[in-house]
Amino acid sequence: MTNNGLLDEVRRTRFELVRSGRWNEADQLARDAVPGLEPAAVAYLPGLPKARGRSDPDLFRAVQAANRGTGRAEASGIAQRVLASAGSLDAGTFWQALTVLIHADEVALAHRYWAAATGHDLLGGRVMLLRGDPRAAVRLLDGALGRGIRPRVVAVAWLVLALRETGEFARAHAVLETERLTGPLPERPDSAELCFARGRLLLAQGQSALALDDFLDCGRRLATWGVVNPAVVPWRSSAALAAADLGDLVLARICADKDLVAARRWGGPRGIGLALHACALARGGDDVLLEEALTCLGRASTAGEALRARHDLAQLLLARGAIERAREHTRRLREAKFCPQWTREADVLASRLLRNDGESALSGQERRIALMARSGRSNREIAAELGLTVRTVEIHLTAVYRKMGVAGRPGLRRALVPTA
């Protein structure tokens, strides 16, 4: 059997061991299966450049710890030791160490090491995206793709995520079409990153069913590598958002709750914040969970993700008639000048608050109709179920749109509607 064939068999066997919780046996298999095989060949580390020599065994254990979501402090310490060591690091070692820092939510520290190095635009794009500067990320990733960087799949995935944050949806789709990455994806490790990025783009455009398919496919691919840590790719939290959009709150809650357990085990504030945000939506809107999510995301330097949670919280408070709290969160949302998408959303909320007539809270009937419309039911279907005329449903929905500050059904579908 060729090395590639044996490696595939190792991966399949390792997945079965990991799935049953037998991590030590899985790790031993990775070390012993192919003489001379680099450890990183059986660990998930997207975009990893080829190292000049053998990997640092401690650093590889840190990569494994990040994949399985245990030992965050120790993994971060190992990565910092490697990056602070005297002498220049080869590209592969630098990539591994910086990636571990990113997964450990040491993004500011990762940025400092990246800024002091040269020739790592692809990794720099990822760092800048997590720091909440998607425009800088787009510039770096565009440049990397323009130079024909490999692997292109990872570069495209991270560029799509950055373009999504800047609101350039059409351009993101154009990149996918140019690279012929709009259909079924090949069975290769880096494709998980693209599944996730494509899903996030589709979710932002309201194509929740297609987005959910991509997120679940991402999870399937990551599972073959034993990746359970949402700090690596938070696919479950995103799947929960897509499922909630589709009205499947059972699936949304399962995905969100699993991510929250895994995120708390790892201890990174970003993963916990994203999972709490997803849990809040899966429960139909929970302002306490959203406040906690904001606190965690604020500690993780994940500006774009914190803005998304703040927007949802402001909209939920507005729908409940908590005007002063909604106004405060909207004001802070409008301060994010670097992120035009959320500035525009904040303007919509602010205009509603300025027009506040003291009756912002949805009535019980409006809330029921809003929830039914959000789940995709037509006005005629809502009218038949509630025993109303279609015209009455239309009048109630117009009031819902006005009170929540959303533009019709597309805006309502992305909004948090209080269940009580």
Secondary structure as GFF3:
##gff-version 3
##sequence-region A 1 420
A	DSSP	alpha_helix	3	19	.	.	.	ID=ss1
A	DSSP	alpha_helix	23	32	.	.	.	ID=ss2
A	DSSP	three_ten_helix	39	42	.	.	.	ID=ss3
A	DSSP	alpha_helix	57	68	.	.	.	ID=ss4
A	DSSP	alpha_helix	72	84	.	.	.	ID=ss5
A	DSSP	alpha_helix	91	103	.	.	.	ID=ss6
A	DSSP	alpha_helix	107	116	.	.	.	ID=ss7
A	DSSP	alpha_helix	121	130	.	.	.	ID=ss8
A	DSSP	alpha_helix	134	146	.	.	.	ID=ss9
A	DSSP	alpha_helix	152	166	.	.	.	ID=ss10
A	DSSP	alpha_helix	169	178	.	.	.	ID=ss11
A	DSSP	alpha_helix	191	204	.	.	.	ID=ss12
A	DSSP	alpha_helix	208	223	.	.	.	ID=ss13
A	DSSP	alpha_helix	235	245	.	.	.	ID=ss14
A	DSSP	alpha_helix	249	266	.	.	.	ID=ss15
A	DSSP	alpha_helix	269	282	.	.	.	ID=ss16
A	DSSP	alpha_helix	287	299	.	.	.	ID=ss17
A	DSSP	alpha_helix	303	320	.	.	.	ID=ss18
A	DSSP	alpha_helix	323	334	.	.	.	ID=ss19
A	DSSP	alpha_helix	340	354	.	.	.	ID=ss20
A	DSSP	alpha_helix	364	374	.	.	.	ID=ss21
A	DSSP	alpha_helix	379	386	.	.	.	ID=ss22
A	DSSP	alpha_helix	390	404	.	.	.	ID=ss23
A	DSSP	alpha_helix	408	413	.	.	.	ID=ss24
###
